[in-house]
């Protein structure tokens, strides 16, 4: 479709694997926009730096979903399940792990299960609306996270369909294998907190996430989260929806990305603001030149004040 519509000098699509991507990065582009993993983003930036090519990097990371004690539990569970399971969790802004207040943990888990089954039935693997894992490599990577973990919901898989059911994993910590990198799949680890300031240490373990989600009915606590945690973008009492507002720039910070886009911000990302002064030749102010007596008088007067 692109070939039929545009001349190659305007838009070209080049398909290929790792070798093609690496070869492209040797070309003298004016600008590079990359979306993908943090690990590959580092390589893209390294290559770009050799030719001083500016970049926008839209990466990812471990985006937390924080559910406080005063949240509307059923609604929080529904919106968390929806955001997590879009494309079977294979989006860069999917809730990566749950931080649930200890006092509502059991209620939230039951509500989450109910919402998943309402959306995808009791066995999502058999549901055509529930998609597969992108390839064998990632399917096996996700399965490896299930070994030895405390599965409290889901965990079933079907290699013939390359599907894994939505899965809740309890009793994880920051040493667990699943907490070492972005999950990018339908597995959701659960950790708990008792005081809101405890979440700072958790988020700092995988700092600067691309997205952060916080559920609470308390406006003061909402403001505290916004002001005290670092993230690319956030939703209060929802997940994912900040991407749909074209008035908001979307992008990460630090390891989750550089620069932003969406709406007019996409135009700005690919635009260089070229500053130009067009000066008159009808007259010339001697004030600016060395040995100007007028300049000396004016400056002396200014500094005396």
FENMOSUL-V234324 format. One line per field, one symbol per residue. ss: DSSP state (a for helix, b for strand, c for the rest). phi: phi as a letter, one per 40 degrees, with the letter a starting at -180 (. if undefined). psi: psi as a letter, one per 40 degrees, with the letter a starting at -180 (. if undefined). A space follows every 10 residues. Layout:
ss=???
phi=???
psi=???
//
This chain:
ss=caaaaccccc cccccccaaa aaaacccccc bbbbbccaaa aaaaaaaaaa cccbbbbbcc cccbbbbccc ccaaaaaaaa aaaaaaaaac ccccccbbbb baaaaaaaaa aaaaaaaaaa cccaaacccc cccccaaaaa aaaacccccb bbbcccbbcc ccbbccbbbb ccccccaaac ccccccbbbb bbbccccaaa aaaaacccbb bbbbbcccaa aaaaaaaacc bbbbbbcccc aaaacccccb cccaaabbcc bccaaaaaac cccccccccc cccccaaacc ccaaaaaaaa aaaac
phi=.ccccbcccc abbbbicdcc cccccccccc abbbbicccc dccccccccc bfccbbbbba hcccbbbccc cccccccccc cccccdffgc bcbcdcabbb cdcbdccccc ccdccccccb gcbddccccb cccdacdccc cccccccgcc cbaggcabcc bfbbcdbbbc fcacccdccc adcfacbbcb bbabbdcccd cccccbcfcc babbbacccc cdcccccbbc acaabbgabg cccccccbcb ibagccibga agfccccccc bccccbbbcc bcaaccdccd gccccccccc ccccc
psi=dddddiided hihhiiaddd ddddeeigid ihhhhaiddd dddddddddd efhiihhhbb aghihhhide ihdddddddd ddddehffef ieeihdihhh hddedddddd ddddddddde iegddeheeh iiididdddd ddddeeheig hehaeiihdd efihihhhhi fiaeeideee ihdfafhhih iiidideddd dddddgifid ihhhhiehdd dddddddeih idiihhfiid eddeheehhh iahbeeihii ahbdddddde hhhhhhhhii edihhedeii fhdddddddd dddd.
//
